[in-house]
């Protein structure tokens, strides 16, 4: 199971030690100057952006703002979230897609307080209306376009 790890910080370290025997990290993407991460080569996004097609990327960060910045970079080269890349928190968990209005936050908070739910699931929330673009989010067609489930339980482009 080969992956690309995006992030060589604390979240990357935690991922490495938790999954080093389960996943083979081909290389690491990071903006630091280190060129090696546990004897795995480290490159910048710019160095490898043309080689990422068909790869599966795990974004190792605990900061949502950094995740969105990295996600934006990956989307700029036509990679699709949940299909070509996922946040580290989703590895080895099942995905619950919540599609609705602002009231689903109550349900999300309730579910996240349940220890058994936290161990097994992660929530990805989509709103009925995409506020930035003032249009409906095409979640049904997006979810149905995901094909080929990989061993982490997340869809991957064939």
C-alpha positions as CSV (number, residue, x, y, z in Angstrom):
1,X,0.0,0.0,0.0
2,X,2.0,2.9,-1.3
3,X,1.1,6.5,-0.3
4,X,2.6,10.0,-0.4
5,X,2.7,11.7,2.9
6,X,2.2,15.5,2.8
7,X,3.7,16.9,6.0
8,X,6.8,16.0,8.0
9,X,5.8,17.7,11.2
10,X,4.3,16.3,14.4
11,X,1.3,14.8,12.6
12,X,3.6,13.2,10.1
13,X,5.7,11.7,12.8
14,X,2.6,10.3,14.5
15,X,1.4,8.8,11.2
16,X,4.8,7.3,10.5
17,X,5.1,5.6,13.8
18,X,1.4,4.4,13.8
19,X,1.4,3.1,10.2
20,X,5.0,2.4,9.2
21,X,4.3,-1.3,8.9
22,X,1.0,-0.9,7.1
23,X,1.8,1.7,4.4
24,X,4.8,2.3,2.3
25,X,5.6,6.0,2.1
26,X,7.1,6.6,-1.3
27,X,8.2,10.1,-0.5
28,X,7.2,13.0,1.7
29,X,6.0,16.5,0.6
30,X,6.9,19.3,2.9
31,X,8.0,22.9,2.7
32,X,10.9,22.4,5.2
33,X,14.5,22.3,4.2
34,X,15.0,18.7,5.4
35,X,15.6,16.3,2.5
36,X,14.9,13.1,4.5
37,X,12.3,11.9,6.9
38,X,13.1,8.6,8.5
39,X,15.3,7.8,5.4
40,X,12.4,8.7,3.1
41,X,13.1,11.5,0.6
42,X,11.4,14.8,1.1
43,X,10.4,17.1,-1.7
44,X,8.5,20.4,-2.1
45,X,5.1,20.4,-3.7
46,X,6.5,22.3,-6.7
47,X,9.2,19.6,-7.3
48,X,6.6,16.8,-7.4
49,X,3.3,18.3,-8.5
50,X,3.6,16.7,-12.0
51,X,4.2,13.3,-10.5
52,X,1.2,13.1,-8.3
53,X,-1.4,11.9,-10.7
54,X,-2.6,8.4,-9.8
55,X,-1.0,8.7,-6.3
56,X,-2.8,8.6,-3.0
57,X,-1.8,11.4,-0.6
58,X,-2.3,11.6,3.2
59,X,-2.2,15.1,4.4
60,X,-0.6,15.0,7.9
61,X,-1.5,18.2,9.8
62,X,-3.8,18.9,12.7
63,X,-4.4,22.5,11.7
64,X,-7.4,23.0,9.6
65,X,-6.0,26.2,7.9
66,X,-2.9,24.3,6.8
67,X,-5.1,21.4,5.5
68,X,-7.1,23.8,3.4
69,X,-3.9,25.4,2.0
70,X,-2.5,22.0,1.0
71,X,-5.9,20.8,-0.2
72,X,-6.1,23.9,-2.5
73,X,-2.6,23.0,-3.9
74,X,-3.7,19.4,-4.7
75,X,-7.0,20.5,-6.2
76,X,-5.1,23.0,-8.4
77,X,-3.6,19.9,-10.2
78,X,-7.0,18.2,-10.5
79,X,-6.7,15.9,-7.5
80,X,-10.0,15.2,-5.7
81,X,-10.6,15.2,-2.0
82,X,-11.5,11.8,-0.6
83,X,-10.6,10.2,-3.9
84,X,-6.9,11.2,-4.3
85,X,-6.2,12.6,-0.9
86,X,-7.5,12.6,2.6
87,X,-6.6,14.2,6.0
88,X,-4.5,12.1,8.3
89,X,-7.5,11.9,10.7
90,X,-9.4,9.8,8.1
91,X,-6.9,7.0,7.8
92,X,-8.2,3.7,9.0
93,X,-11.7,5.1,9.8
94,X,-15.0,5.0,8.1
95,X,-16.5,8.1,6.5
96,X,-19.8,9.6,7.5
97,X,-21.1,12.2,5.0
98,X,-23.4,14.7,6.4
99,X,-25.4,16.7,3.8
100,X,-27.8,19.4,5.1
101,X,-28.2,22.8,6.6
102,X,-26.6,24.4,9.7
103,X,-28.8,22.2,12.1
104,X,-26.6,19.1,11.3
105,X,-23.9,20.6,13.5
106,X,-26.0,19.5,16.6
107,X,-26.0,15.9,15.3
108,X,-22.3,16.1,14.5
109,X,-21.5,17.3,18.0
110,X,-23.6,14.6,19.6
111,X,-21.9,11.9,17.5
112,X,-18.4,13.2,18.2
113,X,-19.0,13.0,21.9
114,X,-19.5,9.2,21.6
115,X,-16.2,7.4,22.2
116,X,-17.1,4.4,20.1
117,X,-18.1,6.7,17.2
118,X,-14.8,8.6,17.5
119,X,-12.7,5.4,17.3
120,X,-14.4,4.2,14.1
121,X,-15.7,7.2,12.1
122,X,-14.9,10.6,10.9
123,X,-17.4,13.1,9.6
124,X,-17.2,15.2,6.4
125,X,-19.8,17.9,6.3
126,X,-21.3,19.5,3.2
127,X,-24.0,22.2,3.3
128,X,-27.0,22.2,1.0
129,X,-25.9,25.5,-0.5
130,X,-22.3,26.4,-1.2
131,X,-22.4,29.9,0.3
132,X,-19.3,31.1,-1.6
133,X,-20.7,30.3,-5.0
134,X,-24.4,30.7,-4.2
135,X,-25.3,27.4,-5.8
136,X,-26.3,23.9,-4.7
137,X,-23.4,21.6,-3.9
138,X,-23.5,18.6,-6.3
139,X,-22.9,16.1,-3.4
140,X,-24.9,13.2,-4.8
141,X,-23.1,13.2,-8.2
142,X,-19.8,13.7,-6.4
143,X,-20.3,10.8,-4.0
144,X,-21.6,8.5,-6.7
145,X,-18.5,9.4,-8.8
146,X,-16.2,8.0,-6.2
147,X,-15.1,4.5,-7.2
148,X,-12.8,1.7,-6.1
149,X,-12.5,1.6,-2.3
150,X,-8.9,1.3,-1.1
151,X,-7.8,-0.4,2.1
152,X,-8.2,2.7,4.3
153,X,-11.9,2.6,3.4
154,X,-11.8,5.7,1.1
155,X,-12.4,5.8,-2.5
156,X,-9.5,6.1,-4.9
157,X,-9.3,7.0,-8.6
158,X,-8.6,4.0,-10.7
